[in-house]
Amino acid sequence: MLLKTEVESTIIHPDWPEVKWNISGLFNYRHFLRIFINTLNNHDILHIIDSFYGCPDLIWNGGYLNAKVPNVDSTKFFKTLNKHGMGVFLTFSNAVLEKQHLTDVESNLLMDKLDEECGLNGVIVVSDLLSDYIKDKKPGLKQICSIEKSFIENPDGDIEWYKKMQDRFDRVSVHTDHMFDLDLLDKLDRNKAEILVNDECAYKCPNRKRHQILISQFNLTGTKKALDEIVKIKQTLCSGEFQTLSEERNPAHIRSCYLKDKELKTIYEMGFRNFRICGRRKTVFGLAWNVIHFVLNPALASPLATAFAHQIDENIKGEFKKLGEKEDIV
């Protein structure tokens, strides 16, 4: 809901116009990103985008399961984003990597595609081992402390941990449980903190740490044991999904960590400007909805949603048509 009463001419959300957005979908929803970027470019507002992030199926990937996201050739796409002032961040947030995994060929090749001279690109990491390796190999890349690192290492909101991470990293993703602790937020460096706005997990979920470690283990090894436990957590313990909370799994009606507009506005008014939208496990329409809801003017949400949905649908149809043509040729 729009907090201001007037309808402004800009398509940027008028209640937090100075936010710099870091948005998911770099690999799995690139066709939507192209539509979104072109829309912003047509209105001369590309400056609201700090970066886009994501990762294909690699052993360095963490946070979400490897789910057949292809490692498509991205050199031209990365250069185009950089040319227009937008960064690229690779989600290298696997938490259980060991020294022998640092030489993974595919992960290194993808990282080598990032221009480290332009000052826009970087990686999102959990592992200190991987962080040190990347810092040594590609010192020009920025590093974001992944939100999964806080899930694993700092569930209780130790301010000293945050200060240590802010000394080490260019930005630090704030644990979504801690966004509601305004006293803690007030002690953070505004320039280095990043706020995730659309986390659908339940507040203070007791399964977060185990869930994240299992995802890292599965992405690294592909073991059925890890996958089975992940499925069990998802089907029997996870209470938050798509902003809804299961009555059976959450009888106390614990809220999700999805920020309400008034909550985001409060954090924005505290001086925070780096915000993030996740979407790697959502449908493309789910990501599009969140982008429209948080980034764009709510007064224009309906026509923009219709336009995006039409373009996404046509793009998907086009991709299927190309696929069919390829099959016919073969």
HELIX and SHEET records of a PDB file:
HELIX    1   1 ARG A   30  ASN A   42  1                                  13    
HELIX    2   2 LEU A   46  ILE A   48  5                                   3    
HELIX    3   3 THR A   75  LYS A   83  1                                   9    
HELIX    4   4 LYS A   99  HIS A  101  5                                   3    
HELIX    5   5 VAL A  105  ASP A  112  1                                   8    
HELIX    6   6 ASP A  128  LYS A  137  1                                  10    
HELIX    7   7 ILE A  147  GLU A  153  1                                   7    
HELIX    8   8 ILE A  159  ARG A  168  1                                  10    
HELIX    9   9 THR A  176  PHE A  180  5                                   5    
HELIX   10  10 LEU A  182  LEU A  185  1                                   4    
HELIX   11  11 ARG A  208  THR A  221  1                                  14    
HELIX   12  12 LYS A  224  LYS A  232  1                                   9    
HELIX   13  13 ILE A  233  LEU A  237  3                                   5    
HELIX   14  14 ASP A  261  GLU A  269  1                                   9    
HELIX   15  15 VAL A  284  VAL A  295  1                                  12    
HELIX   16  16 PRO A  298  LEU A  300  5                                   3    
HELIX   17  17 ALA A  301  ILE A  329  1                                  29    
SHEET    1   A 9 LYS A  20  SER A  24  0                                        
SHEET    2   A 9 ILE A  49  GLY A  54  1                                        
SHEET    3   A 9 GLY A  87  PHE A  92  1                                        
SHEET    4   A 9 GLY A 122  VAL A 125  1                                        
SHEET    5   A 9 LYS A 142  CYS A 145  1                                        
SHEET    6   A 9 ARG A 171  SER A 173  1                                        
SHEET    7   A 9 ALA A 193  LEU A 196  1                                        
SHEET    8   A 9 ASN A 274  ILE A 277  1                                        
SHEET    9   A 9 LYS A  20  SER A  24  1                                        
SHEET    1   B 2 ASN A 198  ALA A 202  0                                        
SHEET    2   B 2 SER A 256  TYR A 258 -1                                        
SHEET    1   C 2 GLY A 240  GLU A 241  0                                        
SHEET    2   C 2 THR A 244  LEU A 245 -1                                        
END                                                                             
